[in-house]
Amino acid sequence: MTDFLDVMQEYFRGEKMLAWALVGVGAGLLGFAFFIWKTQQGGFMYGLAIPLAIVGVMAATVGPFFAFHNDRIAVDIAERFAADPSEVKTTESERMTRVNANWPRLKLAWAAIGVGAMVLLLLVKQDWASGLGLALMALITILFFVDVFGERRAIPYTDALHAIPAAEPPGDDD
């Protein structure tokens, strides 16, 4: 069953790397928001810089917590797996079923926000709307990257969970 542990470690290593990448993305968004604040003016500047700065702060501050949280989850799963592989199969399969069910919903939500961003860019003739539309387009692009990569990492992990043999039912050893 080291195959499962290897796949599980790879899955959570990817989650941890994503968490640290979010710190960099957050810093980049903050830097870009500062650039916009210094080089633009009026509604366009506010519509673009404020959302980028808010998401930048969120990504930069949440990233480390997400990284440490994923480390703790991986250690917990490895310990539980050593004690009872079937329990891990059951509980993690249930959790991953919920996680995997969210990918299509999230993609639809990001697409709907993208349509809203396009409406702001093309139909609302206000500077703030152009800034906000661009900010939303940038943010959903990042979210699509995060979710597509996450979905790709989840597939082999979910497959490895399903490959864990079921527990033997208690019975006579006749």
C-alpha positions in Angstrom: 0.0 0.0 0.0 3.0 2.3 -0.3 1.5 3.2 -3.7 -1.4 4.9 -1.9 0.9 6.8 0.4 3.1 7.9 -2.4 0.1 9.2 -4.4 -1.3 10.8 -1.3 2.0 12.5 -0.5 2.2 13.8 -4.1 -1.4 15.1 -4.0 -0.7 17.1 -0.8 2.7 18.2 -2.0 0.9 19.8 -4.9 -1.6 21.4 -2.6 1.2 22.8 -0.5 3.1 24.1 -3.6 -0.2 25.8 -4.7 -0.5 27.4 -1.3 3.0 28.9 -1.5 2.4 29.9 -5.1 -0.7 31.8 -3.8 1.7 33.9 -1.6 3.6 34.9 -4.8 0.5 35.5 -6.7 -0.9 37.6 -3.9 2.3 39.7 -3.7 2.2 40.1 -7.5 -1.4 41.3 -7.3 -0.5 43.8 -4.6 2.4 45.0 -6.7 0.2 45.4 -9.7 -2.5 47.2 -7.7 0.2 49.6 -6.4 1.4 50.2 -10.0 -2.2 50.9 -11.1 -2.7 53.2 -8.1 0.4 55.2 -9.1 -0.2 55.3 -12.9 -3.9 55.6 -13.3 -6.6 57.8 -11.9 -10.3 58.1 -11.2 -12.9 55.3 -11.4 -10.7 53.1 -13.6 -7.9 53.1 -11.0 -10.4 52.3 -8.1 -12.3 49.6 -10.1 -9.0 47.8 -10.9 -6.7 48.4 -8.0 -9.1 47.8 -5.1 -10.2 44.3 -6.1 -6.7 43.3 -7.0 -5.4 44.6 -3.7 -8.1 42.8 -1.7 -7.5 39.5 -3.4 -3.7 40.0 -3.2 -3.9 40.5 0.6 -6.2 37.5 0.9 -3.9 35.2 -1.2 -0.7 36.3 0.4 -2.1 35.8 4.0 -4.1 32.6 3.4 -1.4 30.8 1.5 0.9 29.9 4.5 -2.1 28.7 6.6 -3.3 26.6 3.7 0.3 25.1 3.3 0.5 24.1 7.0 -3.1 22.8 7.0 -2.3 20.5 4.1 0.9 19.2 5.9 -1.3 18.4 9.0 -3.9 16.6 6.8 -1.2 14.5 5.0 0.3 13.4 8.3 -3.1 12.6 9.8 -4.1 10.5 6.8 -0.8 8.6 6.8 -1.2 7.8 10.5 -4.9 6.8 10.1 -3.9 4.7 7.0 -1.2 2.8 9.1 -3.9 2.0 11.7 -6.9 1.2 9.4 -6.6 1.5 5.6 -10.3 0.8 5.1 -11.3 3.8 7.3 -9.1 6.1 5.2 -10.7 4.7 2.1 -14.2 5.3 3.4 -13.7 8.8 4.9 -11.3 10.2 2.2 -13.4 8.8 -0.6 -16.5 10.6 0.8 -14.5 13.8 1.1 -13.0 13.5 -2.3 -16.4 12.8 -3.8 -17.6 16.1 -2.5 -14.4 17.9 -3.7 -14.7 16.4 -7.1 -18.3 17.3 -7.4 -17.4 20.9 -7.0 -15.1 21.3 -10.0 -17.9 21.7 -12.6 -19.8 24.1 -10.4 -16.7 26.2 -9.8 -15.9 26.4 -13.5 -19.5 27.4 -14.2 -19.3 30.1 -11.5 -16.0 31.4 -12.9 -17.5 31.4 -16.4 -20.5 33.3 -15.2 -18.3 35.9 -13.5 -16.4 36.1 -16.8 -19.6 36.9 -18.7 -20.3 39.6 -16.1 -16.8 41.0 -16.6 -17.3 41.1 -20.3 -20.6 42.9 -19.9 -18.9 45.4 -17.7 -16.1 45.9 -20.3 -18.3 46.0 -23.4 -21.6 47.5 -22.3 -21.1 49.7 -19.2 -19.6 52.9 -20.3 -18.1 53.9 -17.0 -14.4 54.0 -16.0 -14.9 52.0 -12.8 -16.7 49.3 -14.8 -13.7 48.9 -17.2 -11.4 48.6 -14.2 -13.6 46.1 -12.4 -14.1 44.1 -15.6 -10.4 43.8 -16.1 -9.9 42.9 -12.4 -12.5 40.2 -12.6 -11.0 38.8 -15.8 -7.6 38.6 -14.2 -9.0 37.0 -11.0 -11.1 34.3 -12.7 -8.1 33.4 -14.9 -6.1 32.7 -11.7 -9.1 30.8 -10.3 -9.4 28.7 -13.4 -5.7 27.8 -13.2 -6.0 26.9 -9.5 -9.1 24.7 -10.1 -7.9 22.9 -13.3 -4.6 22.1 -11.6 -6.4 21.0 -8.5 -8.8 18.8 -10.5 -5.8 17.2 -12.3 -4.1 16.4 -8.9 -7.4 15.0 -7.5 -7.8 12.3 -10.2 -4.9 10.1 -9.3 -5.5 10.6 -5.6 -9.1 9.6 -5.9 -8.1 6.6 -8.1 -5.6 5.5 -5.4 -8.3 5.8 -2.7 -10.6 3.5 -4.7 -7.7 1.0 -5.2 -7.3 0.5 -1.4 -8.7 -3.0 -0.7 -11.9 -3.2 1.3 -11.7 -4.4 4.8 -12.1 -8.1 5.3 -15.4 -8.8 7.2 -14.9 -10.5 10.5 -15.6 -14.2 10.4 -14.4 -17.6 11.4 -10.9 -18.7 10.5 -12.1 -22.4 9.9 
